[in-house]
Amino acid sequence: MEELEQSSDHIEQTPEPDDCQQTEDGSDDTVDVIPQSIEDERVSSVNTINDVESVKISTDSSYMPAELNEEDEKQVGLGLPKVNCVEKIIICLDLNFEMEKDTFRSRAGDKFTQLQVVQKALRLYINSKSKINCEHEFALVVLDSTAEWVSDFTNNPREIIALLEDLRCSATRETETFDMSLLFDAIDEKVTIPTVEDPILPPPYIVRILFLYGRSNCLIESTNYESQKTLESSPYVFFDSLYIHEPLSEENKCEEIFNRLCKLDHRGFSYIFEVSKNPTKLYVYMAQLLAHPLQRDTQQSAAYKIRPLTPVDQNVPNFLT
């Protein structure tokens, strides 16, 4: 947790690992990783947007992430294999000009842009996922007025991190809407969905779309649902969202954007988070996204907490004292 707190105060360069290599003495190279024990909190079905005064918005229940339908429950009942198979993670990073705003504040009062904090969090995330399984692969899509596939899948964390850190925000002013079908079309064109003959057998890999959206005034919409339906038809394709936004006000559309993100989850398997101003909270959510989609619980059922250490002397049997 100490490392997590330090990350919120400083945006700094960190050493990247050699791919799945060890040092000459047999120990692993030092890398940035996200601590897996995180703050004590109950994760609700979605994380309701709060404004600067922490006044909660009431969210229309029709926009809440979908409950599991009969087919999904049947699938869960059969039990998709809870294995740490290879993940093909597609990082979809917003480069709209709003990502240049100094939205985040550290405890020391330093200001950071949304892009700076997200780049740091992604570096931690990629290194951590590669440490868990060095065969995990990452691809990169950048979002502006359209969705551009920048990098094909690679299991070299240094390669994808180098691309991320070279990214800069677009100077183009935002439009009123972003067409999600452009993103789904780009992914559907590049990705082969895994198939297995028996659903209890582990797939060769799963596909996870990690959608990081940073606009407070640009609504998301879809003009074509074919690619989205194709991707959603597979139980091995997952869509997780992290929404980075300005503090809530009547002058922006944060609540409606967040509600529309929730509506993208038709199966109830997505993890959907939102964050504003607090970099530590963003790192906490990225840590929660470390869990493998086949091994994690649904977000409605998940709870992450730090348990206090039990004093050693309380665990020592009486006959040893």
C-alpha positions in Angstrom: 0.0 0.0 0.0 3.0 2.3 0.7 4.0 1.9 -3.0 0.5 2.7 -4.1 0.4 5.9 -2.0 3.8 7.0 -3.3 2.6 6.6 -6.9 -0.2 9.1 -6.3 2.3 11.8 -5.3 4.8 11.5 -8.1 4.7 10.9 -11.8 8.1 9.4 -12.5 10.0 7.1 -14.8 10.4 3.6 -13.6 12.6 0.8 -14.8 10.9 -1.7 -17.2 11.6 -5.4 -17.0 13.3 -7.6 -19.5 10.6 -10.0 -20.8 10.3 -13.0 -18.4 14.0 -12.9 -17.6 15.8 -13.3 -14.4 19.1 -11.9 -13.1 22.2 -14.0 -12.9 21.6 -14.9 -9.3 18.2 -16.3 -10.2 16.1 -13.5 -8.7 13.5 -11.6 -10.8 14.4 -8.2 -12.2 12.9 -5.3 -10.3 9.7 -3.9 -12.0 6.8 -1.6 -11.2 3.9 -3.6 -10.0 0.6 -2.6 -8.5 0.1 -3.9 -4.9 -2.7 -6.4 -4.9 -3.9 -5.5 -1.4 -5.8 -2.3 -1.7 -8.0 0.0 0.4 -10.9 -1.2 2.5 -14.0 -0.7 0.5 -17.1 -2.5 -0.7 -17.3 -2.4 -4.5 -20.9 -1.7 -5.6 -22.3 -2.8 -8.9 -21.0 0.5 -10.3 -19.0 3.4 -8.7 -21.4 6.3 -8.6 -20.0 9.6 -9.7 -19.4 12.1 -7.0 -18.7 15.8 -7.4 -16.1 17.9 -5.6 -18.3 18.1 -2.5 -18.9 14.3 -2.6 -22.6 14.7 -3.2 -23.8 11.5 -4.9 -25.8 11.5 -8.1 -28.9 9.3 -8.2 -28.4 7.0 -11.2 -31.4 5.7 -13.1 -31.7 2.0 -12.5 -32.3 1.4 -16.2 -28.7 2.4 -16.8 -27.2 0.0 -14.2 -25.0 -2.8 -15.5 -27.2 -5.7 -16.6 -28.1 -8.5 -14.3 -27.1 -12.0 -15.5 -29.8 -13.4 -17.8 -30.7 -17.1 -17.9 -28.2 -18.0 -20.6 -25.4 -16.3 -18.6 -26.4 -18.0 -15.4 -26.4 -21.3 -17.2 -23.0 -20.5 -18.5 -21.8 -19.6 -15.0 -23.4 -22.7 -13.6 -21.6 -24.9 -16.1 -18.5 -23.1 -15.0 -16.2 -21.5 -17.5 -12.8 -22.7 -16.6 -11.2 -20.5 -13.9 -7.8 -20.6 -15.4 -5.0 -18.0 -16.0 -5.0 -18.5 -19.7 -3.3 -15.9 -21.9 -5.1 -12.5 -22.1 -5.1 -10.5 -25.2 -5.6 -7.0 -23.8 -6.6 -4.2 -26.1 -5.8 -0.9 -24.4 -8.2 1.8 -25.9 -6.8 5.1 -24.7 -8.6 8.4 -25.3 -6.3 11.2 -26.6 -8.9 13.9 -26.8 -7.7 17.3 -25.8 -9.5 17.0 -22.5 -6.9 14.5 -21.3 -4.5 17.5 -21.2 -6.4 19.1 -18.4 -4.8 19.3 -14.9 -7.6 17.3 -13.3 -5.6 15.4 -10.7 -4.0 16.6 -7.5 -1.5 14.8 -5.3 -1.4 15.0 -1.5 1.5 17.5 -1.9 -0.7 19.7 -4.1 1.0 18.9 -7.3 -1.1 19.0 -10.5 -1.1 16.3 -13.1 -2.9 16.0 -16.4 -5.3 13.1 -16.9 -3.0 11.6 -19.5 0.1 11.7 -17.2 -1.7 9.8 -14.5 -3.2 7.3 -16.9 0.1 6.7 -18.6 1.7 6.0 -15.1 -1.2 3.7 -14.1 -1.0 1.8 -17.4 2.8 1.3 -17.0 2.1 -0.2 -13.6 -0.7 -2.3 -14.9 1.2 -3.7 -17.9 4.3 -4.6 -15.8 2.1 -6.2 -13.2 0.1 -8.3 -15.7 3.4 -9.4 -17.4 4.8 -10.4 -14.0 1.7 -12.5 -13.4 1.9 -14.2 -16.8 4.6 -13.2 -19.2 2.6 -14.6 -22.1 -0.1 -12.0 -21.7 -0.3 -9.8 -24.8 -1.2 -6.1 -25.3 -2.4 -4.1 -28.3 -3.0 -0.4 -28.5 -5.9 1.6 -29.9 -6.1 5.4 -29.6 -9.3 7.4 -29.7 -9.9 10.8 -31.0 -12.5 11.6 -33.6 -12.1 8.0 -34.7 -10.5 4.8 -33.4 -7.0 4.0 -34.7 -5.3 0.6 -34.2 -1.7 1.7 -33.4 0.0 -1.6 -32.3 -0.7 -5.3 -32.8 -0.5 -7.7 -29.9 2.9 -8.1 -28.2 4.0 -9.8 -25.0 6.9 -7.4 -24.7 5.9 -4.9 -22.0 8.7 -2.5 -22.8 7.5 -2.2 -26.4 3.9 -1.3 -25.5 5.0 1.0 -22.7 7.4 2.9 -25.0 4.5 3.5 -27.4 2.2 4.7 -24.6 4.7 7.2 -23.2 5.2 8.7 -26.7 1.5 9.5 -27.1 0.3 13.1 -27.0 -3.2 14.5 -26.9 -4.9 15.7 -30.1 -5.3 19.4 -30.6 -8.7 18.8 -32.3 -11.6 20.2 -30.3 -14.1 17.6 -29.3 -17.3 16.8 -31.1 -20.6 16.3 -29.3 -20.5 12.5 -29.6 -18.0 9.6 -30.0 -19.1 6.7 -32.2 -18.3 3.5 -30.3 -19.1 1.4 -33.4 -15.8 2.8 -34.9 -13.9 1.2 -32.0 -15.8 -2.1 -32.2 -15.3 -2.3 -36.0 -11.5 -1.8 -35.6 -11.3 -4.5 -32.9 -13.5 -6.9 -34.8 -11.3 -6.5 -37.9 -8.1 -7.2 -36.0 -9.1 -9.8 -33.5 -9.9 -13.5 -33.9 -12.4 -14.6 -31.3 -11.3 -17.8 -29.5 -13.5 -20.9 -29.8 -13.6 -24.2 -27.9 -15.6 -27.3 -28.6 -16.5 -27.9 -24.9 -17.1 -24.8 -22.7 -15.6 -26.5 -19.7 -12.2 -26.7 -21.5 -9.9 -23.7 -21.2 -9.7 -21.4 -24.2 -6.3 -20.8 -25.9 -6.8 -17.1 -24.8 -9.4 -14.6 -23.9 -9.8 -11.0 -25.3 -10.2 -8.1 -22.9 -11.0 -4.6 -24.1 -9.8 -2.0 -21.6 -11.6 1.3 -22.5 -10.1 4.4 -20.9 -12.3 7.4 -21.7 -11.5 11.0 -20.6 -14.2 13.3 -22.0 -16.7 15.2 -19.8 -18.7 16.7 -22.6 -18.7 14.2 -25.4 -21.4 11.5 -25.3 -20.8 8.0 -26.5 -23.2 6.5 -29.0 -23.3 3.7 -31.6 -24.4 3.9 -35.2 -23.8 0.3 -36.1 -24.1 -2.7 -33.7 -23.0 -5.6 -35.9 -19.4 -5.7 -34.7 -20.4 -5.1 -31.0 -22.9 -8.1 -31.3 -20.2 -10.3 -32.8 -17.8 -9.5 -30.0 -20.4 -9.9 -27.3 -21.5 -13.3 -28.7 -18.4 -14.9 -27.3 -18.1 -15.6 -23.5 -14.3 -15.1 -23.9 -14.5 -11.4 -24.8 -14.7 -8.9 -21.9 -15.2 -5.1 -21.9 -13.9 -3.1 -18.9 -14.2 0.6 -18.6 -12.4 3.4 -16.7 -14.0 6.8 -17.0 -11.8 9.8 -16.1 -13.7 13.0 -15.9 -13.9 16.5 -14.5 -15.6 17.2 -11.2 -19.4 16.9 -11.8 -21.2 20.1 -12.6 -24.2 21.3 -14.5 -21.9 22.4 -17.3 -20.7 18.9 -18.2 -22.3 15.6 -19.2 -20.4 13.3 -16.9 -23.4 11.5 -15.4 -25.0 10.8 -18.8 -21.7 9.5 -20.3 -21.2 7.2 -17.3 -24.8 5.9 -17.6 -24.2 5.1 -21.3 -21.0 3.3 -20.4 -23.0 1.1 -18.0 -25.5 0.4 -20.8 -22.7 -1.2 -22.8 -22.6 -4.0 -20.3 -25.3 -6.4 -21.5 -24.1 -9.5 -19.7 -23.1 -8.2 -16.3 -19.5 -9.3 -16.6 -17.9 -5.9 -17.1 -16.0 -3.9 -14.5 -16.9 -0.2 -14.8 -15.2 2.5 -12.8 -15.1 6.3 -12.7 -12.6 8.7 -11.1 -12.1 12.4 -10.8 -9.2 14.4 -9.2 -7.9 11.5 -7.0 -4.9 9.7 -8.5 -4.8 7.1 -5.7 -8.4 6.1 -6.5 -7.4 5.6 -10.1 -4.5 3.3 -9.1 -6.8 1.4 -6.9 -9.2 0.7 -9.7 -6.4 -0.3 -12.0 -5.2 -2.8 -9.3 -8.7 -4.3 -9.3 -8.5 -4.7 -13.0 -5.5 -7.0 -12.6 -7.7 -10.0 -11.8 -8.2 -12.4 -14.7 -11.7 -12.1 -16.2 -12.2 -15.9 -15.9 -11.1 -15.9 -12.3 -12.7 -12.8 -10.8 -16.2 -12.5 -9.5 -18.8 -10.2 -11.0 -18.4 -6.6 -9.9 -21.7 -6.8 -8.1 -20.3 -9.5 -5.9 -16.7 -8.3 -5.5 -15.2 -6.8 -2.4 -11.6 -5.6 -1.9 -10.3 -4.9 1.5 -7.1 -5.0 3.6 -7.4 -7.3 6.6 -5.4 -6.3 9.7 -2.5 -8.6 10.5 -3.2 -10.9 13.5 -0.5 -10.5 16.2 1.8 -13.5 16.1 1.4 -14.2 19.8 -2.4 -14.7 19.4 -1.7 -17.6 17.0 0.8 -19.4 19.2 -0.8 -22.5 20.9 -0.8 -22.4 24.7 1.5 -25.3 25.1 4.3 -23.4 23.2 4.1 -20.4 25.6 
